[in-house]
Amino acid sequence: MSKPLSDHDRRKQISVRGLAGVENISQLKLDFNRHLHFTLVKDRNVATRRDYYFALANTVREHLIGRWIRTQQHYYEKDPKRVYYISLEFYMGRALQNTMVNLALENACDEAMYQLGLDMEELEDMEEDAGLGNGGLGRLAACFLDSMASLGLAAYGYGIRYEFGIFNQKIINGWQVEEADDWLRYGNPWEKARPEYMRPVNFYGRTEHHPDGVKWVDTQVVLALPYDTPIPGYRNNVVNTMRLWSAKAPCDFNLKDFNVGGYIQAVLDRNLAENISRVLYPNDNFFEGKELRLKQEYFVVSATLQDIIRRFKVSKFGSREIARTDFSKLPDKVAIQLNDTHPAMAIPELMRVLVDEEKLEWEKAWDICVRTCAYTNHTVLPEALERWPVDLFAYLLPRHLEIIYEINRRHLERVAAKYPGDHNRLCRMSLIEEGGQKKINMAHLCIVGSHAVNGVAQIHSDILKATVFKDFYEMEPHKFQNKTNGITPRRWLVMCNPGLAEVIAERIGEDFIRDLDQLKGLCKYVNDEAFIRDVAKVKQENKMKFAVHLEEHYKVKINPNSMFDLQVKRIHEYKRQLLNCLHIITYYNRIKKEPNKQWTPRTIMIGGKAAPGYHTAKMIIRLITAIGEVVNNDPVVGDRLKVIFLENYRVTLAERVIPASDLSEQISTAGTEASGTGNMKFMLNGALTIGTMDGANVEMAEEAGMDNIFIFGMRVEDVDALDKKGYHAEEYYNRLPELKQAIDQIAGGFFSPKQPDLFKEIVNMLMHHDRFKVFADYEDYIKCQEKVNALYKNPKEWTKKVIYNIAGCGKFSSDRTIAQYAREIWGMEPTLEKLPAPDDKQ
């Protein structure tokens, strides 16, 4: 028997990783050694693994620079319409491997490192995640950047360069403990500071009204320093830019008016200005109305709009001469996409620039503003909608408050003209919410100030039109669209699951990587014994690899033949990790009751971060870890059921766990998850889904076929009906003995014998004020899980359903999503044409 291939040799055989030519490899080795030489400072002649990582990163980065410069040159010469994707979050993860994939350098670098006695995977592991996001919204922005570059769009991602990203999660004695994410500690080889494009941002002050217009005076200035990160398209020689702003205090900060002896304090106080870009707010789907957060929102918007207008005004590459002054052309050259309401200040800020600084009359400026901006809504949860107190605005951004009042005055005039005498409608549609303290409804501002408003899955867009924004839809139905989310198949298949990508490429070629609809071609292999075997084999290899990782990190022995059952996402009541817990307890009780029955073995993994201030979410984590302590140490159960809480779930851990999973849990209450994108990643990587008819699950069922997905529970209509009737948890508790047993165990301290009432708040919530109706879906969920178990016992039938799912993934590429944004919102045309490589003669 031939001995098994080493990891390196196995990687070598994967053609989607790019060709490794001999000249290529020797050049890479030369470049690497040159960078290593400069990395090692005089007093150190022994290289650490981190030195090797930086040398490799800088070597790969060199391959980006020429393409980056040429792409930007190309845009200046062609002067295309540009799209600006403004987001408070970009959840990028690591850049090294993604860059190698998109530049087809992976095999060559791997071989070069191997010949130098290094393991590339070990070096890749040195890179810090760029964790500048909380979850779906921030990761979506990252996938969109990849797709916009791969589709040749002149696109820019604009955001904040947080010094500290999403916290690192430690589990200590079963509890979540947060640790600051000092991701820039060792430097970031992928960014380039651009001090020459520094911009001033104003806060506070007051307004003066003069005959020739309004002046905003006596402001405090903070400087916005841009850092650029290259965004390579997939093998098309396009490299776009993500520009993140960092806050700097001006040199004279607090010094012009400092009192005698206050010099030291004045210099120390520079921190106050620079705190703006210090830390990412760690809330997902929750609004926290803090002054610092509003400062962040205005900071990114003000700096970005200055950049947009500078770029609109100049013409040729590298020139600063003003060539364009006619702002009526702005919507033909600029599209601004607002990722949720966080950058909503772009609307009043653009109005301020056009009216106060460029001296356009209001109507003209407003028309330009509306035709330029578009708004994506990401949630219908009321606690997530941004409503800023008017008093805070008056103090921090006085001119913008005046502008918002004027926008609202004209908006309400239009409403009144269309619906005379309908006072209630005026109140509902106002940008200003009256009541205890007056608040600005940022979603209303976005709808009024944009030409397009979209939800992120069909069901979500329908809910927006029918409920949350019903009045606005009735008044301007043409504004409302759907753009179902997607994921980039580069990171989420080729990069994280090269084995599966290769098995697919052997059947249908490699073109599916840029045209994911081609996966439909796998349907004809659904009964092909060899293909079924190959798909199952890749999954088994991924599971073995992850099992090793688990045993190293969690000291729990995993049965790699067990079903890997995963729920990874932010911890939130609406995502119903508690429903998962109830299934775990029920399954545990059934095994204990009949220990000699042939149970389908499961390893159930739950991972995700809880916002530090979200008490219930933290208690949910503690419950999961407590259940694990009991289940994992019960000798009767053995390896038939294991429960693991995955610590510090992040992009890089997702890339490891998703390819290894069999079952994906997407179990939010119908009508609460706007779309979900993790669901799509699992589907593309050969897991089956158990889920409710919520978010993109609905469209996944449509694409894969209802027979190939495990759908259970209430539909949106059932949830509405139950709300009308009244949801009474006790009825389910009294009617379903297994549910009662599970709840009684949680309440009675079975999972927390040392603190019997540890979970009494959770039980009280579930029994008396559960907004997300966990018990109402319990019975159907358990029955559905029984069907999952039965199918898993028939591996061939299971794998056939997996193949139907992979074949149905085409729709869920972010390339399709972005092509729709481009054509239907931005008025741009995507292209699959390649730019010439930097070494090509033009």
C-alpha positions in Angstrom: 0.0 0.0 0.0 1.3 3.5 -0.9 1.9 5.6 2.2 -0.7 8.5 2.7 0.2 11.8 1.1 1.6 14.5 3.3 -0.6 17.6 3.7 1.8 19.5 1.4 1.7 16.8 -1.3 -2.1 16.7 -1.1 -2.3 20.4 -1.5 0.0 20.3 -4.5 -2.5 18.1 -6.4 -5.3 20.7 -6.2 -5.3 22.6 -9.5 -7.7 25.3 -8.4 -4.8 26.6 -6.2 -3.0 27.8 -9.4 -0.1 26.5 -11.4 3.4 26.4 -9.8 5.9 27.2 -12.6 9.6 26.7 -11.8 10.6 30.3 -12.6 7.7 31.5 -10.5 8.9 29.5 -7.5 12.5 30.6 -7.8 11.5 34.2 -8.1 9.2 33.9 -5.0 12.1 32.4 -3.0 14.3 35.3 -4.0 11.7 37.9 -3.1 10.9 36.1 0.2 14.6 36.0 1.2 15.0 39.7 0.3 12.0 40.6 2.5 13.2 38.4 5.3 16.6 40.1 5.2 14.9 43.5 5.7 12.6 42.1 8.4 15.5 41.1 10.5 16.9 44.0 12.3 20.6 44.3 13.3 20.2 42.9 16.8 18.4 39.7 15.7 19.7 37.1 13.3 17.3 34.3 14.2 14.0 34.6 12.4 10.7 33.8 14.3 7.7 32.3 12.6 6.2 35.8 12.6 9.2 37.1 10.7 8.6 34.4 8.1 4.9 35.3 7.9 5.7 39.0 7.3 8.3 38.1 4.7 5.6 36.0 2.8 2.9 38.6 3.2 5.2 41.3 1.8 6.2 39.0 -1.1 2.6 38.4 -2.0 1.8 42.0 -1.5 4.4 43.0 -4.2 2.2 41.1 -6.7 -0.7 43.3 -5.8 1.0 46.7 -6.0 1.5 46.9 -9.8 -2.1 45.7 -10.4 -3.4 48.2 -7.8 -1.7 51.2 -9.4 -2.7 50.1 -12.9 -6.4 49.6 -11.8 -6.6 53.0 -10.3 -4.9 54.5 -13.4 -7.4 52.7 -15.6 -10.3 54.2 -13.6 -8.9 57.8 -13.9 -8.4 57.4 -17.7 -11.8 55.8 -18.3 -13.7 57.9 -15.8 -16.4 55.3 -15.1 -19.2 55.7 -12.6 -17.9 54.8 -9.2 -19.7 53.1 -6.3 -19.0 54.0 -2.7 -20.0 51.3 -0.2 -20.1 53.0 3.2 -20.2 50.7 6.2 -19.3 51.0 9.9 -18.2 47.4 9.6 -16.0 45.3 7.4 -15.4 41.9 8.8 -12.5 40.9 6.6 -10.8 38.0 8.4 -7.3 37.2 7.1 -5.9 38.5 3.8 -2.9 36.3 2.9 -4.6 33.2 1.6 -7.4 35.1 0.0 -4.9 37.2 -1.9 -3.0 34.1 -3.1 -6.2 32.5 -4.3 -7.3 35.6 -6.2 -3.9 36.0 -7.8 -3.5 32.2 -8.5 -0.3 32.1 -6.4 -1.3 29.5 -3.8 0.5 26.5 -5.2 3.6 28.4 -6.2 4.0 30.0 -2.7 3.3 26.7 -1.0 6.1 25.0 -3.1 8.5 27.9 -2.5 8.0 27.8 1.3 8.3 24.0 1.2 11.7 24.2 -0.6 12.8 26.7 2.1 11.8 24.2 4.8 8.7 26.1 5.9 5.0 25.1 6.2 2.8 27.7 4.5 -0.3 26.8 6.7 1.8 27.5 9.8 2.7 30.9 8.5 -0.9 31.6 7.5 -1.8 30.9 11.1 0.3 33.8 12.3 -2.0 36.4 10.7 -4.5 38.3 12.9 -8.1 38.4 11.7 -9.2 41.9 10.7 -12.3 41.7 13.0 -13.8 45.0 12.1 -17.4 43.8 12.3 -19.9 42.0 14.5 -21.5 39.4 12.2 -23.6 39.2 9.1 -23.7 42.9 8.2 -19.9 43.4 8.4 -19.1 40.1 6.7 -21.5 40.9 3.9 -19.6 44.1 3.2 -16.4 42.0 2.9 -18.0 39.6 0.5 -19.3 42.5 -1.5 -15.8 44.0 -1.9 -14.5 40.7 -3.3 -17.4 40.5 -5.8 -17.2 44.2 -6.8 -13.5 43.7 -7.7 -14.2 40.4 -9.4 -16.9 42.0 -11.5 -14.6 44.9 -12.6 -16.6 47.6 -10.9 -14.9 50.9 -9.9 -15.8 50.4 -6.3 -14.5 51.7 -3.0 -15.3 50.4 0.5 -15.2 53.2 3.1 -15.2 52.6 6.9 -13.3 53.1 10.1 -9.9 51.7 11.0 -10.8 50.6 14.5 -7.7 50.1 16.7 -9.7 47.4 18.5 -12.0 45.1 16.6 -14.6 42.7 17.9 -13.4 41.4 21.3 -11.8 38.1 21.7 -14.0 35.7 23.6 -12.6 33.5 26.3 -14.8 30.9 28.1 -13.7 30.8 31.8 -15.6 28.5 34.1 -18.4 28.3 31.5 -18.8 32.1 31.2 -17.9 34.5 28.4 -15.1 36.8 29.3 -14.1 39.6 26.8 -10.6 40.5 25.9 -9.5 43.5 23.8 -8.6 42.6 20.2 -5.2 44.3 19.7 -5.0 43.2 16.1 -2.5 45.9 15.0 0.0 45.0 17.8 2.5 43.6 15.3 1.6 45.9 12.4 -0.5 45.2 9.4 1.3 44.4 6.1 -1.8 44.8 4.0 -2.5 48.5 4.7 -0.8 51.7 3.5 -1.3 55.0 5.3 -2.1 57.9 3.0 -1.4 61.1 5.0 -1.6 63.2 1.9 -5.4 62.6 1.8 -6.0 63.6 5.4 -9.3 65.4 5.9 -10.7 67.6 8.6 -14.0 66.6 10.3 -16.0 69.1 12.4 -18.0 68.6 15.6 -20.0 70.8 18.0 -20.0 74.6 17.4 -23.1 76.6 16.3 -24.7 77.9 13.1 -24.8 81.5 11.8 -27.4 82.5 9.2 -26.3 85.1 6.8 -28.0 86.5 3.6 -25.4 84.6 1.5 -26.1 81.3 3.4 -25.4 79.4 6.6 -22.0 79.0 8.4 -21.2 76.3 10.9 -18.7 78.0 13.2 -16.6 77.5 16.4 -16.4 73.8 15.7 -13.8 71.3 17.1 -11.8 69.7 14.4 -10.6 66.0 14.2 -8.5 64.9 11.4 -9.3 61.7 9.4 -6.2 59.8 8.3 -6.9 57.3 5.6 -5.4 53.8 5.4 -5.8 51.9 2.1 -6.1 48.1 1.8 -6.0 46.5 -1.7 -9.0 44.3 -2.7 -8.0 41.9 -5.5 -10.6 40.6 -7.9 -10.5 36.9 -8.9 -7.8 36.4 -11.5 -8.8 39.5 -13.5 -5.9 41.8 -12.5 -8.3 44.3 -10.9 -7.4 45.6 -7.5 -9.8 47.9 -5.8 -9.4 49.9 -2.6 -10.9 49.7 0.9 -10.2 53.0 2.6 -10.5 53.1 6.4 -10.3 56.3 8.4 -8.3 56.7 11.6 -8.9 59.7 13.9 -6.0 62.1 14.6 -6.0 65.2 16.7 -4.7 68.3 14.9 -1.4 69.7 16.1 -3.0 72.7 17.8 -5.6 70.6 19.5 -6.7 72.2 22.8 -3.5 74.4 22.7 -4.9 77.6 21.2 -6.9 78.3 24.3 -5.0 76.4 27.0 -4.5 78.2 30.3 -1.1 78.6 31.9 0.5 75.3 32.8 -2.1 73.4 30.8 0.3 72.3 28.0 0.8 68.7 29.3 -3.0 68.2 29.8 -3.7 69.6 26.4 -1.4 67.1 24.8 -2.9 64.2 26.9 -6.3 65.3 25.8 -5.5 64.5 22.2 -6.7 61.1 23.1 -10.2 62.4 23.4 -10.3 63.2 19.7 -8.4 60.0 18.7 -10.9 57.8 20.7 -13.3 58.1 17.8 -11.6 55.3 15.9 -10.5 53.4 19.0 -13.0 50.6 19.2 -15.9 48.8 17.4 -19.2 48.9 19.2 -19.8 45.1 19.8 -23.6 45.1 19.4 -25.3 43.0 16.7 -28.9 43.9 16.0 -29.1 46.4 18.9 -29.0 50.2 19.0 -27.0 51.9 21.8 -27.5 55.7 21.5 -24.0 56.8 22.7 -22.4 60.1 21.7 -19.2 58.3 20.7 -21.1 56.1 18.3 -22.8 59.1 16.6 -19.3 60.7 16.4 -18.1 57.5 14.6 -21.0 57.6 12.2 -20.5 61.2 11.3 -16.7 60.9 11.2 -16.7 58.2 8.5 -19.4 60.0 6.5 -17.8 63.4 6.5 -14.3 62.2 5.6 -15.7 59.9 2.9 -17.9 62.6 1.2 -14.9 65.0 1.1 -13.0 62.2 -0.7 -15.9 61.5 -3.1 -16.3 65.1 -4.0 -12.6 65.6 -4.4 -12.5 62.6 -6.8 -15.5 63.9 -8.7 -13.9 67.3 -9.2 -10.5 66.2 -10.4 -10.1 64.5 -13.8 -6.8 62.9 -14.6 -4.7 60.4 -12.7 -2.5 61.9 -10.0 -3.8 65.4 -10.7 -5.3 67.8 -8.2 -6.6 70.4 -10.7 -10.3 70.9 -10.6 -11.9 69.8 -13.9 -15.6 69.4 -12.9 -17.8 71.8 -11.1 -21.2 70.9 -12.4 -22.8 68.9 -9.6 -25.9 68.0 -11.7 -23.6 65.3 -13.1 -22.8 63.8 -9.7 -25.5 61.0 -9.9 -24.0 60.0 -13.3 -20.6 59.5 -11.8 -21.2 58.5 -8.2 -23.4 55.9 -6.4 -23.4 55.8 -2.6 -24.7 52.7 -0.9 -25.6 53.0 2.8 -25.0 49.7 4.6 -27.9 50.0 7.1 -28.7 53.3 8.7 -25.3 53.7 10.4 -24.0 55.9 7.6 -27.4 57.7 7.3 -25.6 61.1 8.0 -24.4 60.9 4.4 -27.7 62.4 3.4 -27.8 65.6 5.5 -24.0 65.9 5.1 -24.2 65.8 1.3 -27.0 68.4 1.5 -24.8 70.6 3.7 -21.9 70.4 1.3 -24.0 71.1 -1.8 -26.1 73.9 -0.2 -23.7 75.6 2.3 -20.4 75.1 0.6 -21.2 74.7 -3.2 -24.1 77.1 -3.0 -26.7 75.1 -4.9 -30.3 75.8 -4.3 -32.2 73.3 -2.1 -34.3 71.6 -4.7 -31.4 71.0 -7.1 -29.2 69.7 -4.2 -32.0 67.4 -3.0 -32.6 65.9 -6.4 -28.8 65.2 -6.7 -28.7 63.7 -3.2 -31.7 61.3 -3.7 -30.4 60.2 -7.1 -27.0 59.4 -5.6 -27.9 57.6 -2.4 -29.4 54.2 -1.8 -30.2 52.4 1.5 -30.0 48.7 2.5 -32.1 47.7 5.5 -30.8 44.8 7.5 -33.3 44.2 10.3 -36.9 44.6 11.4 -36.2 44.2 15.1 -37.4 47.4 16.8 -34.6 47.4 19.3 -32.1 47.6 16.4 -33.5 50.6 14.7 -31.5 53.8 15.2 -33.3 56.6 16.8 -31.0 59.5 17.9 -32.1 62.0 20.5 -32.6 65.5 19.0 -30.8 67.1 22.0 -27.6 65.1 21.2 -27.8 66.3 17.6 -28.3 69.9 18.6 -25.1 69.7 20.7 -22.9 67.6 18.4 -24.1 68.4 14.8 -26.2 71.6 15.0 -26.2 72.3 11.3 -27.2 68.8 10.4 -30.2 69.0 12.8 -31.4 72.2 10.9 -31.0 70.3 7.6 -32.9 67.3 8.9 -35.7 69.6 10.1 -35.9 71.1 6.6 -35.9 67.7 4.9 -38.7 66.7 7.2 -40.7 69.9 6.7 -40.7 69.4 2.9 -41.3 65.6 3.2 -44.4 66.1 5.4 -45.7 68.8 3.0 -45.6 66.1 0.2 -47.3 63.6 2.5 -50.0 66.0 3.4 -50.6 66.9 -0.2 -51.0 63.3 -1.1 -53.1 62.3 2.0 -55.0 65.4 3.0 -56.4 65.3 6.6 -54.6 62.1 7.5 -52.9 63.4 10.7 -51.9 59.9 11.9 -50.0 59.1 8.8 -48.1 62.4 9.1 -47.0 61.3 12.7 -46.1 57.8 11.5 -44.0 59.1 8.6 -42.3 62.0 10.2 -38.5 61.8 10.5 -38.9 63.2 14.0 -40.6 61.0 16.6 -42.4 63.1 19.2 -43.0 61.8 22.7 -41.0 61.9 25.9 -37.8 63.0 24.3 -37.8 63.9 20.6 -35.8 61.4 18.4 -34.7 61.2 14.8 -35.7 58.1 13.0 -32.7 57.3 10.9 -34.5 54.7 8.7 -37.1 57.3 7.7 -34.3 59.7 6.8 -32.7 57.0 4.7 -35.9 56.2 2.8 -36.8 59.8 2.1 -33.2 60.7 1.0 -32.6 57.6 -1.2 -33.8 56.6 -4.7 -33.7 52.9 -3.8 -34.4 51.0 -0.6 -33.8 47.2 -0.4 -34.2 44.3 2.0 -31.7 41.4 1.9 -34.0 38.4 1.2 -37.4 38.2 -0.6 -39.3 37.5 2.6 -37.6 40.4 4.4 -38.2 42.8 1.6 -41.9 41.8 1.6 -42.1 42.3 5.4 -40.7 45.8 5.0 -43.3 46.7 2.4 -46.2 45.1 4.4 -45.3 46.4 7.9 -42.3 48.4 9.0 -42.2 50.8 6.0 -45.8 50.3 4.8 -46.6 54.0 4.6 -43.5 54.8 2.7 -44.1 51.9 0.3 -47.7 53.1 -0.4 -46.3 56.6 -1.1 -43.3 55.7 -3.3 -43.6 52.0 -4.3 -40.9 52.4 -7.0 -38.2 52.9 -4.4 -38.5 49.4 -2.8 -36.5 46.5 -4.1 -35.1 43.1 -3.0 -31.5 42.1 -3.2 -31.0 38.7 -1.6 -27.6 38.4 0.1 -24.8 36.2 -1.2 -21.3 35.0 -0.2 -18.1 35.0 -2.2 -17.3 31.5 -3.5 -13.6 32.4 -3.5 -13.2 32.6 0.3 -16.2 30.3 1.2 -15.4 27.4 -1.2 -12.1 27.6 -3.1 -10.1 28.9 -0.1 -11.7 27.1 2.9 -12.6 23.9 1.1 -10.2 23.2 -1.7 -10.9 19.5 -1.6 -14.6 20.0 -2.5 -13.7 22.7 -5.1 -11.4 20.2 -6.8 -14.0 17.4 -6.8 -16.5 19.8 -8.4 -13.9 21.2 -10.9 -13.1 17.6 -12.0 -16.7 17.2 -13.1 -17.7 20.7 -14.5 -14.4 22.6 -14.9 -13.2 25.7 -13.0 -15.4 28.4 -14.5 -18.1 27.9 -11.7 -15.8 29.9 -9.4 -16.7 33.2 -11.3 -20.1 32.0 -12.4 -21.6 30.0 -9.6 -24.8 29.2 -11.5 -22.8 26.5 -13.3 -23.1 24.4 -10.2 -26.5 23.4 -11.6 -24.4 21.1 -13.8 -23.8 18.8 -10.8 -27.4 17.7 -10.9 -26.5 15.1 -13.6 -24.0 13.5 -11.2 -26.5 13.0 -8.4 -26.7 9.3 -9.0 -23.1 8.9 -10.1 -21.5 6.5 -7.6 -18.0 7.9 -8.0 -19.1 11.5 -7.4 -21.2 10.5 -4.4 -18.2 8.7 -3.0 -15.9 11.7 -3.7 -18.2 14.2 -2.0 -18.6 12.0 1.0 -14.8 11.4 1.2 -14.0 15.2 1.2 -16.5 15.7 4.0 -15.0 12.9 6.0 -11.5 14.3 5.6 -12.7 17.8 6.7 -14.3 16.2 9.7 -11.2 14.3 10.7 -9.1 17.5 10.4 -11.6 19.5 12.5 -11.9 16.6 15.1 -8.1 16.8 15.6 -8.4 20.6 16.1 -11.3 20.0 18.6 -9.3 17.4 20.6 -6.3 19.8 20.8 -8.4 22.7 22.0 -11.2 21.2 24.0 -9.7 18.0 25.3 -13.0 16.2 24.3 -12.6 13.0 22.3 -14.8 13.3 19.2 -16.4 10.5 17.2 -15.6 11.6 13.6 -18.5 9.3 12.4 -21.0 11.2 14.4 -23.1 13.9 12.8 -21.5 17.3 13.1 -24.4 19.5 14.0 -23.6 23.2 14.0 -25.2 26.5 15.1 -22.6 29.3 14.7 -23.8 32.9 14.8 -24.1 35.7 17.2 -25.9 34.7 20.4 -29.3 36.4 20.4 -32.8 35.4 21.6 -34.2 35.7 18.1 -31.7 33.2 16.7 -33.0 30.7 19.3 -29.9 28.9 20.5 -32.3 28.0 23.4 -34.4 25.9 21.0 -31.2 24.0 20.1 -30.5 23.5 23.9 -34.0 22.0 24.3 -33.3 19.5 21.5 -30.0 18.6 23.1 -31.6 18.0 26.5 -34.5 16.0 24.9 -32.0 13.8 22.9 -29.9 13.3 26.1 -33.0 12.2 28.1 -34.1 9.8 25.3 -30.6 8.2 25.2 -30.7 7.9 29.1 -34.1 6.3 29.0 -33.2 3.7 26.3 -29.5 3.4 26.4 -29.4 0.2 24.3 -31.3 1.7 21.3 -29.3 2.5 18.1 -29.1 6.2 18.4 -27.6 8.4 15.6 -24.4 9.8 17.2 -24.2 13.6 17.2 -21.5 16.1 18.0 -23.5 19.3 18.6 -21.4 22.5 18.4 -22.7 26.0 19.2 -20.5 29.0 18.8 -20.9 32.8 18.8 -20.2 35.9 20.8 -22.7 37.7 23.1 -22.7 41.5 23.2 -20.9 42.4 26.5 -24.0 44.2 27.8 -26.6 41.6 26.8 -27.2 39.7 30.0 -29.6 37.1 28.6 -27.2 36.2 25.8 -24.4 35.6 28.3 -26.7 33.4 30.3 -27.5 31.4 27.2 -23.8 30.7 26.7 -23.5 29.6 30.4 -26.5 27.2 29.9 -24.8 25.7 26.8 -21.5 25.1 28.7 -23.4 23.7 31.7 -25.3 21.2 29.5 -22.0 20.2 27.9 -20.5 19.6 31.4 -23.2 17.1 32.2 -23.7 15.4 28.8 -19.9 15.0 28.0 -19.2 13.4 31.3 -22.1 10.9 31.4 -20.7 7.4 30.7 -24.1 6.0 29.7 -24.2 8.4 26.8 -20.5 7.8 25.8 -19.6 9.2 22.4 -23.2 9.1 21.1 -23.7 12.7 22.1 -21.2 15.5 22.7 -21.9 19.2 23.2 -19.2 21.7 22.6 -19.3 25.5 22.8 -16.9 26.8 20.2 -14.8 29.6 21.8 -14.1 32.8 20.0 -16.1 32.1 16.8 -14.8 34.4 14.0 -14.1 34.4 10.3 -11.1 32.2 10.6 -12.9 29.6 12.8 -15.8 29.6 10.4 -13.4 28.7 7.6 -12.4 25.6 9.5 -15.7 24.5 10.9 -18.1 25.1 8.0 -16.4 22.6 5.6 -16.6 20.0 8.4 -20.2 20.2 9.2 -23.1 17.9 8.3 -26.1 19.8 9.7 -26.6 23.6 9.7 -29.0 25.0 12.3 -31.0 28.1 11.0 -33.8 28.1 13.5 -34.8 31.8 14.1 -38.5 32.6 14.6 -40.0 33.2 11.1 -39.9 36.9 10.3 -36.9 37.8 12.4 -33.7 36.9 10.5 -33.5 39.3 7.6 -31.5 37.0 5.5 -28.6 35.1 7.1 -25.4 34.3 5.2 -24.0 31.5 7.3 -26.9 29.4 6.0 -25.5 29.8 2.5 -21.9 29.0 3.5 -23.0 25.7 5.0 -25.1 24.8 1.9 -22.2 25.5 -0.4 -19.9 23.3 1.7 -22.0 20.2 1.7 -24.1 20.5 4.9 -27.9 19.9 5.0 -30.0 22.6 6.6 -32.6 22.3 9.4 -34.4 25.6 9.5 -37.6 27.7 9.7 -39.1 29.5 6.7 -37.2 32.6 7.5 -34.7 34.9 5.7 -32.9 33.3 2.8 -33.8 29.8 4.0 -37.0 30.3 2.0 -35.0 30.8 -1.2 -32.6 28.0 -0.3 -35.5 25.6 -0.1 -36.7 26.9 -3.5 -33.3 26.4 -5.1 -32.4 23.0 -3.6 -35.9 21.6 -3.6 -38.2 21.2 -0.5 -37.2 17.5 -0.3 -33.6 18.3 0.2 -33.9 20.7 3.2 -35.4 20.1 6.7 -38.0 22.8 7.1 -40.1 23.0 10.3 -42.1 25.3 12.5 -44.4 28.3 12.1 -44.5 30.4 9.0 -44.7 34.2 9.3 -48.5 34.0 9.0 -48.6 31.5 11.9 -46.5 33.8 14.0 -48.9 36.7 13.3 -51.9 34.5 14.1 -50.3 33.4 17.4 -49.6 37.0 18.3 -53.3 37.9 17.7 -54.5 35.0 19.7 -51.8 35.4 22.4 -48.8 33.1 23.0 -49.0 31.2 26.2 -45.9 29.1 26.9 -47.5 27.2 29.8 -49.9 25.5 27.3 -47.0 23.8 25.5 -45.2 23.1 28.8 -48.3 21.3 30.2 -49.0 19.5 26.9 -45.6 18.2 26.0 -44.0 15.9 28.7 -40.5 16.0 27.2 -40.5 19.8 27.0 -41.7 19.9 30.7 -39.0 17.5 31.7 -36.3 19.6 30.0 -37.5 22.9 31.5 -37.8 21.3 34.9 -34.2 20.1 34.7 -32.9 23.5 33.8 -35.0 25.1 36.5 -34.2 22.5 39.1 -30.4 22.7 38.9 -29.9 19.4 37.0 -27.3 21.2 34.9 -26.0 23.5 37.7 -26.1 21.3 40.9 -23.8 23.8 42.7 -26.1 26.7 41.9 -29.6 25.2 41.5 -31.3 28.5 40.5 -28.5 29.7 38.2 -30.9 29.5 35.2 -34.1 30.6 36.8 -34.2 33.9 34.8 -33.9 32.0 31.5 -36.8 29.7 32.5 -38.8 32.6 33.7 -38.3 34.4 30.3 -39.2 31.2 28.3 -42.4 30.7 30.4 -43.6 34.3 30.7 -42.1 36.8 28.3 -40.6 35.0 25.3 -40.9 37.3 22.3 -39.6 34.6 20.0 -41.9 31.7 20.9 -39.4 28.9 21.5 -42.0 26.5 22.8 -44.4 27.0 19.9 -41.8 25.4 17.5 -40.4 22.8 19.9 -42.6 19.8 19.0 -42.1 20.2 15.2 -38.4 20.9 15.7 -37.9 17.6 17.6 -39.9 15.7 15.0 -37.8 17.2 12.2 -34.6 16.3 14.0 -35.9 12.7 14.1 -36.1 12.8 10.3 -32.5 14.2 10.2 -31.3 11.2 12.3 -33.1 8.7 10.1 -31.6 10.1 6.9 -28.1 10.3 8.4 -28.2 6.5 8.9 -28.4 6.2 5.1 -25.1 7.9 4.0 -25.8 7.5 0.3 -29.2 9.2 0.3 -27.8 11.9 2.7 -25.0 12.6 0.2 -27.5 12.8 -2.7 -29.4 15.5 -0.9 -26.0 17.3 -0.2 -25.3 17.3 -4.0 -28.7 18.8 -4.8 -27.9 21.5 -2.2 -24.5 22.3 -3.7 -26.0 22.3 -7.2 -28.7 24.8 -6.0 -26.1 27.3 -4.6 -25.6 29.4 -7.7 -28.1 32.1 -6.6 -26.3 32.6 -3.4 -23.0 34.0 -4.8 -22.4 37.6 -3.9 -21.4 38.0 -7.6 -25.2 37.6 -8.4 -26.1 40.0 -5.6 -23.6 42.7 -6.7 -24.6 42.3 -10.4 -28.2 43.1 -9.4 -27.2 46.1 -7.2 -25.0 47.4 -10.1 -27.7 47.1 -12.8 -30.8 47.9 -10.7 -29.6 50.5 -8.2 -26.2 51.9 -9.3 -26.7 52.1 -13.0 -23.4 50.3 -13.7 -22.6 47.3 -15.9 -20.4 44.4 -14.4 -17.8 42.9 -16.7 -15.8 39.7 -16.6 -13.1 41.2 -18.8 -9.6 41.1 -17.5 -7.3 44.1 -17.2 -3.8 43.5 -18.6 -1.4 42.2 -16.0 1.2 44.8 -14.9 4.0 43.0 -16.8 2.0 43.0 -20.1 2.8 45.6 -22.7 -0.4 47.5 -23.3 
